[in-house]
Amino acid sequence: MKTNHFSLMRKFLGATLLVVVMTIGLSGCVEEIDTSNRYTFTGNTIASFLEEHKDVYGDFIYILERGGKWNLMKAYGTYTCFAPTNDAVARYLKEQDSIYWDSKARHDADGKTKIIWTGITSPNLEDMTDSMCTIVAQTHLLPASYLTTEMEGDVVPTMNLNDRYLTMTYGVDSLLKSILYINGAEVIAADEEVENGVIHTLSDVMNPSSETVPTVIENMKFLSIFSEALDVTGWTDKLQPYKDYSYTDGDKKTVNIYNDRFNVPYPPTRYFGFTAFVEPDSIYQAAGIYSIDDLYKQCKIWYPKATDPDFKSTNNALNKFVSYHLLDRKLLYSRIVCYKIVCGGYFNSESVYLKRADRYDYFETMQGTLLKVIRPLSDPTTGYYEGKANTAYANCILLNYAKDATNVADPFNSTCGKNNISVNIVVADPSDIQQDKKRYPNFMQEALNGSIHLINHLLVYDEDVMSGYVLNEIIRIDFSSIAPEYTNNNIRWSDGKGIEFSDRGDYEFYIPGTYSNRIKYNHEEARLYYLSPHNSWTNYMGDECMCIGPIDIKYRLPHVPPGTYEMRFGYQGIPQRGVAQFYFDDEITGIPVDLRLTAQTNPRVGWVADAQTDDNGVINDKQMKNRGFLKGSTQYYAYGHLARHEPTVIRVVLTTKYLDDGDHWFRAKNVNDADNGDDQFMHDYIEFVPVGWLRNENIPLEEKRK
């Protein structure tokens, strides 16, 4: 439940703050800001509003001044300011100071305990360093204006001035009024509109932690077993990178679209990012695991072929276990799958997908094997999760979901395989974790360079379970999901804020050939673009990748379990496209495909609308498949109807091939001799389909049409 009105009273608020908060609450929301005086600032700016209420915000003003951001709050622009109260600042300084000195005392006593560096070594405001003031100030400022009614989902759409997303969670107070939390800090007064932005008042200082993923995990004592496992396997050191400082193309650099008259920007940054799915200690203890030795003993059962005794070896059983919990991209809870994602006014994922269509993605882990993530909206299975009766699978994000292996009697405790490997593992909603402060004190989901998600069962990769259950299906992977840089740098699902895009109207990035090691140009003049999602397009997940120029590009594909697969390519066929010769591991896969012709006008494809057949398209499906084509999916919309019913949405069969556990590359080259540089290679997604699944006659027709 969301509303513009939040609880204006807290048990321990001082009288002065109460008066100001009531004033803010009663001032009302301006429906339309008067833009006639934006440059003269005859009304309040963020700075002048805070100054008028210095008895509430004086300490934060001091931090803004020392952090070099005070003049910014006076200037023309559009900002969101999350302003903590004086009480909040005082409490923050005391808490952070205590954390530092307590850890130092323990370190001095035993010589082993790590000192927790918080950046605060005194409870006095004046003792803060300029650099710490800058970090705190930038944590609370966004370069875009948001009312609470515009902050949808689990994340404020624009990163703060520290280039970090702020998470949003919700609750209710004792009077059942809605409460909004930003990074765990309660918004106690909202939507004060001023000339250069919006001000929201916070009950706490948002933690501006500059700590990396391993340190944030270490600081949460209820994650001690996994934290130690990270350390002994060497993954603590590998999860330290934050930013590629050698990348300089993002400084407002643009490139001209081939043979056209407008430019598009390079990605503004090249950040690294990580995601860790972590079991709390209680999960290990429930399995009889109380130490690293206990865990290693169990890992040798799970990974019997990993026999190297060196914990830092990739062929060590404990290392295998830890690395399967880690991804090379930062996934906020709201970005794990494409569900309720809103980008500006031009994309809403719920307008693209069927309401009950599953939302899923597949990511290669640091182990080099695949992890499936899903919100199974089509599955009405209910059970007990964390004490919640009749919790539906559709309300959860699950790892390695295997519908056919679900324990109907106890669905949230499903296992399969000879080692009883857990499937359908729940990724805990951070809103639930933050409310349970007794079991999860000081929980932090976000680190400087990644996200930490708690899970409710032990996460293990078992090849038989994955190939026989979890991944025995159409494995559809969006091309934007292949390169982690798209996620780590706010390219995928960009809201367009703070980026100078072309005047064509698309939120479009040029992707240099050196930007990701998952993508290679085979021609130096090739151009690859990423187009942020749009409701008016025909694309899976709403977005698309596009090549123009001398098209010859390769993608290193995610690793699937060894086996024989039918490989498919999804695209939209329109006259602007080219003629593609496809390759797999540099081997030609059949004759070139003319991507310019729609399936309806191309007799080689043989597309016939289901409504024009006597059997709902069953025979036509077989005829098309004999020619190497399939209709679009039944899971998302294209031009207002199912993609299956849109003749421009096509899947072409590339090849049937045995894939071993090494790297495999997909390549496309334009072979249209008449191309003058204008041909487009639009690529939407790629599919891996196990041939055993295809030949299974017991699989319903609708499953195969997904």
N, C-alpha and C positions, 0 to 999 in steps of 0.2 A: 504494500500500500504506500502510495506517495502522495505528498501534499506540499503546498507551499508554506504550511504553518507547522512549526516545530515547538516542542515544549519550551516555554520561556522561563521556566522556574526549575532550579535544581536545589537540592536540599541545603547545599553549603554555599550558595551564591551570596555575595555581599549585597548590602542594600543599594549601594551606588550602581553596581552592575545591573541589579534588578530593574532599577528605574530606566537605565539606558536601554536595556534589552526590551523593556515594555515600549519605550519610545520607538525603537526600531520596528518592533512588531506591529505597532499601531500606525506607522507612517504609511503603510500600504505599498503596493507595487505599482510603479508607473507603467501603464499599458504601452506607451510609446514615448521614447526619450526624445526630447526636443533637440534636434540636431543643429538648430540655427546658431546656438552659442557654443558648439563643441570646441571651437578654436579660441574662444575668449574665456571659457570657463567661468561664466557668471554664476553657475551653480557649484555644488560641492564636487571636488575630486576625491579620490580615495584618500589622499593625504589630508585634505582639509576636514573630511569627515572624521578621520581618526583623531586629528588634533582637537576637534570640537568635543571629543569624548576621551580626552587624554587620561582621565582618571580610570578608564577601563583599558585603554590600549597603549598607555605610555611606555611600557616596557617593550612592546612590539615596535613602537615607533623608534625607540633607541636602537633596536636590532636592525631595523631597516636603514637607519642613518649610518650605523657602523658598517653595515653590509653593502653600502653603496647603492641601495635601491630606493631611497627616499625620494630623490628627484624624479625617478621614474613614475612614482605614484602621484606626482604633481603634473606630469606631462600629458600631452595628447596621446591617446592610444586606447586600447581595449584590453582590460585586465580583469581577472578574477582574483580577489584577495581573500584568503582564509585567515582571519585575524584572531589569534589567541588572546585571551584576556590577561591582565596582570597576574591574577592568581595562577593561571595556567603556566605562564612563563616562570614564576617563582617555583612552582611545584616541579616543573621540568628540570630546572637547574639543580634543585635539591636531589631529585632522583638520579640524574645522570652523574652528578658528583659522587653520590653514595655508591653507585655501581662501580665506578672507577676505583675508588679508594678501598672498597671491600675486596675487589679482585686483586688489587695490589697487595693488600695485607695477606691474603691467602697465598699469593705467589711468594711473598717474602718468607712465609712460614714453611712452605713445603718445597719451594723451588720448582715445582712442576705446573701448578695452576697458571694458565695464561692470563695475562693482564688484559682486561677489557677496556680498550681505548674508546671512550665516548666523545672525545673532543671537549669535554667539560671537566675541569678539575677544581672548581670552586662553585659554591652556591650563590656567589655574588655576581650580579649582572655585569658590573663593570670589569670583571675579570675575564669575560668572554673574549676570545681573540677575534680580530677582524675577519679572518677566514671562516671561523665558525659562525659569526653573524651573517656572513654572506650565504653560507650553506642553509642556515635556518630560514633566512629571508626568502631565498629562491625556492625553498620547499613549499612555501605558502603562497606563491604567486604563479598565475597562469597567464600566458600571453593571448588570452581569449576570454570573452565574457560569457558566463553561464549562470542563469537562474537555476534554482533547484529543479524546476519543471523541465529544464533542458538537459539535465544530467540523467540519462537513461542507462540501464544496465548496471554493471558492477564496477565500472571505471569511468572517471571523468574523461571525456573524449580527447582532451588535449593534454600533453605532457606539461609538467611545471617547468620553471626556469632551470631546474637541475636535470632536465631531460628525463624525468621519472613520471610514470603514471600514478595517479592517486586512486586508491580503491574506494568503493562506496558499499556500505552495508546498511541494513535497516533494522529497526526494532520499534518497540512501543513502550511508553512510560506507564506509570501506575494508573493513569487516566485513559489508557489505550490510545493516546495520541502518537502519531508517527514520529519516529526519531531517525535522523540521517546521521551516519558516521562517515567521516572522511579520514581514511587511514586510521581508523579506530577512534578518532576524536569526534565528540558529539557536536553537531551544529546546533547551537542554542539560540541563534537568531539568524534569519536568512533573507537574502534577496534585497539588500539595501542597494538600490540602483543610484549611481552617481554619474557624473559626466564622462568619466573615462573607465567605467566598468561596474563591477558588482562586488559587494562586500558580504561575506558570511562570517559570523562570529563563532569561534571554537572554544570548547571547554578545556581543551588540552593543546599542547604544542605537538604537531605532527613530527614523529621521529624522523630526522633527516639522515638516517644512517648511511654512512659511506662504506659500510662493511659488505664484503662479498658473500656469496651464497654459503660457503663453508663456515664462515664466522657467524653468520646469522643462525645457522643450524646449531653450531656449538653453543651459542648463547641460550638456546632453548633446552633446558636441562632434561626435558621429557623426550628429547631426541638423542640422548647420549650414546646409544649403541651404534646408530647409523653414523653419528658424527665421528666416532672413533674409527669406524670402518672406512669412512672417507679419508681419514688421516693416514692410516697404516697402508692403504692401497695406493697412496700418492695422488688421489683425485683432488685432495684439498689444494694442491699446487696447480693442478690443471684447470681448476675452476676460478682462477684469479683474474684472467683477462677481462677488460672492461671496454676499452676503446682503442681502435686503430688510429693512432695519432699521425701515422704517415699518410692517411687518406686526406687529401686536400681538395678534391674535386667538388666537394659539397658546398664550397663558399660561393653560393649564388651562380655557380657555373651552369651553363645550359648547352644544349646541342640542337642543331637544326634537324628536323625530321627530313629524311631523305627526299629530295625533289619537292620539298614543300616550303612554306613561307613562315613557319612559326617554330619557336624553340620550346623545348621542355627541359626541366631541371634535372640535374644529377641528384642522386640521393643525398640529402643534406649531411648525413653522418655515416660512419661505419662502426657501429657498436657491436660488441660481442654479447651474447646472452645465454643463459642456462636455465633449465628447469629441473628441479629435483622432486621426485615423488618419494615421500619418506614415511616409513612406519614409525609411529611413536613407540617408546620402550614397552608400553603395555601390550602391544601386539606381539612383540618378540617374546615377552615373558609368558603370554598365554600359550605360546608354542614351545615353552621350556627352554628359551634362549635368554641367558642372563649376562653373557659376556661375549667378547670377540671370539674366544676359543669355541664357545658353544655354537656361534653363528658359522664359523669356519667349518666345523664338523658337519653341520647340516648342508652347507654349500657344496661340500665334496660329494654329497648324495645327489644334490640337484644338478651338479655339473661334473659328472664323473670323468669326462675327457680332459678337463682342465687340471692338469697334474703338476704344473710348476709350483714349487713351494714358496716362491718369491711373491709376496702379496702385491708387488708393483708390476708384476708381469700380467699381460693381457690374457695369458693362458693359466691364470690362477683362479681357483673356484670362487674365492671371496671377491676378487677383482671383477669377475664375471657378474656376480650378484650385484655389486655396487653400480657398475657401469650400466646395467639395464634400468636403473632408476633415474638416469640422467639423460637430458636432451641438450642439444647445442643451440637452443633458442629459448628466449624468455616468453613463457606463455602465462599471461594473467588468467585467472579463473574464467573470466568472461571471454577469453580468446582461445580456450582449449579446443572448442568446436564452434562452428558457425551457427550460433544460436542467439537470438535477440541482440544482434549487432546492428547498430545504427551509425551511419556515416553521414553527417550533415542532414540535408533534406533530400538526398538523392538515392540513399540505399537503406533499406530495412530488410534484414534477412528473412523476417517473417512474411514478407511480401513475395519472396522468391521461392521459398519451399512450401510444399504441402504442410498443413498444420501437423499431421501425425507422421511426417517423414522423419526417419532417423537422421541425426546430425553426427557425422563422424569424420575422423581424419586418421592418418597413419604417419607416424614419425619414426625415423631411424634413431635408435638410442646410441649412446656412447659405446655400447657393446657391439654395435654394428648390426643389430637385429631390429626387427620391426615391433613397434608398440601400437596397439589400436586404442583410440579414445573415442567415446561415443556418448551421446545422450539419446537413448533408445525410445524416442517418442511413440513408436508404434507398439511398444511392449507394455501392456497394462499390469504386468506382474507386480504384486505388492507383498510386503513382508514387514519385518521389524528391522529398523536401522537406527542405531544410537538411541534406542528407547522410543522411537517414533513408530506408532502402530500404523499399518496400512500405508507405508511409504511406497510410492510407485517407482519402478525403475525409471520411468519417464521423467521423474523429478531429479534424477541424479546424473552426474557424469561418471562413467564407468571406464575402467581400463580392462582391456582384453575380454570384452563381452563375448560370450558364447551362448547364444540362446538355447541351442540344443543340449547344453551341459548344465542348464539351470536346475538346481535342486528345488522342485516345486514346493516341498514341505518347508524349506528354509532358504529362500532364494538369495538372501544376502550373505550366505555362507556356502557358495557353490564351488565345487572342486571337480577335477577330472584328471585322467591319466594315472599311471601306476604309482606315481608319487603324490597323488592328491594335490595337484597344483591348483591354487586358487584362481578362479576366473570371476568376471563380473565384479571387479574390485572397485569400491566406491572412492572417488576423490572428494574429500570433505569440503563442503561449502564453507568458505572462510567466515561467513556470517555466523554459522553455528559454532565454529571454533572460538571465535572472539567472544561469544557469549558465555563460554564455559571456562572461566578464568581459573577455576580451581584445578582442573586437570591440565589446562594449557596456559599457564601464567606467562605473560609477556610474549604471547604469540605474535610473530611477525611473518607475514606472507611474502613481503617484497624485500629483496636485497638490492645493493647497488647494481649488480649485473645479473639479476635473475629472480625467479619465483620459486617458492617452496610450497608444496601441496601435501597435506597429510592424507594417507590412505589407510583403509581399514583391514587389509590383509597383506600377507607377505607377497611381494611381487617377484616372480621367477619366470625366466624364459625357458620353456620346454618345447623343443621342436615338434614333438608328436602332438602336443596339445594345440600348438599354434597352427600347424598345417592341417590337423584333423578337425579342429573345432573353430578356433578364433578367426583364422584367416582363410577358412574354406568357404569363400564367397567372392563376389566381385570386389576387388580391391581398387577402388577409384581414388586417385590422388590428383588433386588440383596442382597444376604446374607452379602456382604461387606458393605451394606448400613445400616444394622441393628445396628451395634455397632458404636457409635459416635467416639470412640477412634481411629478407623481406619482413619478417616478423620482428627482428631485433631493432629495426630502424624505422618503424612506423610507416612502412611502405604498404604492406598488405593491410587493407581496411583503413587506409588513411582518411582522416576527416578533412584534409586540405588546409587545416589551420596553420598559419605561419609559413606556408610554402608559396612561392611565386610561380604559379602554373601558367601554361599558355592560355591565350585568350580564346581557345577553341571550346573551352568549357569542361574538358575532361581533366580529372586529377591523374596526371600521367607522369611517370618517372622514366628517365633513360637509365638503363642498367649497363654500366661499362663491362667489357669483357673480363676485366680483372676483379670485379666486385665480389664474386662468389666462386669458390672452387667447385661448385656443383654445375657451373655453366661455362661453356667454352665457345668462343667464336672461331669458326674455321675460315672466315674472311674478315680482314681487318676493317672493311667498310660496312660490315653488317651492323644493323641497329636493332637492339632489343628494348622494348618498352613494357612497363607494367601499367595497366589501366585499372584504377581503383574501382570497386564494384558500383553498379548502377542498376536500379530497378527496371529500366527500360530495355536492358540487354537480354540476351538469350542464354546467359552463361551460368554454369554450375558455380555456386558460391558467389555469383554476381560479378566477379572480376574476370580479367583476361590478360593474357600475355600476347605481345604482337611483335613480329619482326618485319622490318622494311629494309630495302636496299639489296645488296647481293646476299641473299638469305642462305646461310649455312651455319647452323647452330647445333650444339650438343648439350644434353643434360645427363648428369650422372644420377641414375635412378636410385631410390631407396632400396635397401636389401630386403628381399622377401625370402621365406624359407625355400631351400632347394626343392626343385620340382619342375614339372612341365606346365607352362602357362600359355594361354592365348593372350596375346598383347593387342590392346585396342587403343585407338587415338580418337579423342573427342574434339569436335570443332564446329564452327558455323560456316556453311558454304554460301558465299555471296560473290557477285562479279568482281569485287575488289581483290580477291585472294589470288594466289598463284597456283603453280603446278608443283607439287612436292614429291621429291624422291625420298623415301624414308629408309633409314638404316637402323640396324640394331647390332651394337658392338661392331660397327663399321661394315657389316654385311648388308647388302641390299635386300629389302623385304618386298619383293614383287615389283610391279610396274608403277610408274609415277601416278599420283592421284590428282586429278583436276579439282582443286578446292573451290573453283569459281562457280561451279554449277550446283544448284540446289538438288536435293534428292528427287524432288518432284519433276524436274525438267531433265534429269539425267537418266536416260534409259539403262545405262550400265548399273545404276544403283537400284532402280525399280521400286521406288517408294510409292506406296498406295495408302491413303488414309484408312484407318481402321473402319471408320463409318461407311466406307465405300466397299467393304468386303462382307461376305456372308458369315465369316467365322471370327470376327473381331481381330482380323489381321494375322491369324496363326500361320496360314499358308504363305502369306506375303513375307512374314518374318523369315521363314525358311528359304524363300526365293532370294531375299536380300542377303541372307547369310551365305548362300551359295556363291554370291557375287562378292562377298567379303565386306558387307556393310550391315549395320544395325540402325534401328531408329533410336531416337533420344531416350533419356531416362523418364520413368514415371514419377520421379521424386521431386522434381522442381518445375517451375513455370518458365515458359518462353513466350513473350508477347501475349501474356494473359491466359495461355492454355498450357497443358502439360508439354514438356519438351518432346515427348514421344509424338505428339500431334503436330509438331512444327517441322515442316520439310527442310528447313535450312539447318536444323540441328542433326548432326550425323555422327555416327561412330564407325570408324573403318578398322578392320582387322589387319594388324600389321604383320604378325607372324605367330606361329606356334613354336615354342622353343623351350628347351630345358635350361633352367637357370641354376647355376651353382651358387655357392655362397660368396663369390667375389663381386667386384664392381661390374656394372653393366651400364652401357651408354645408349641413349636414344638420340638419333641425329635426323635432322630434316634439312633438305637442300632444295632451293627453287630451281627447276629446270625448264622454266618457261622461256623459250628463246626470244619471245617478243617483249619480254619485260624491260621497261625503261627505268626501272628503279622504284616504281610505284606499287608493285605487287606486295600484298600483305600475307604474312604467315601468322594467322591467328591460331593460337593453341590454348585449349581450355583445360583438358585433363587427360590423364593416361590411365588405362585399366590393366590390371593383372588378373586373369581369371584362371583358376586351376582347372585343368582339363577334366579331372575326376569329378569336379562339381558340375561342369557342363554336361557330362554324360549321365549324371544321376537323374533318372526319369522320375524320381519321387519328389523332386524339387518343384513347387508350384510355379505355374507360368508367370504369375505376378512377381515372384522373386527374381526370375530371370530377366524380367523387363525393367527391373530397378536400375 
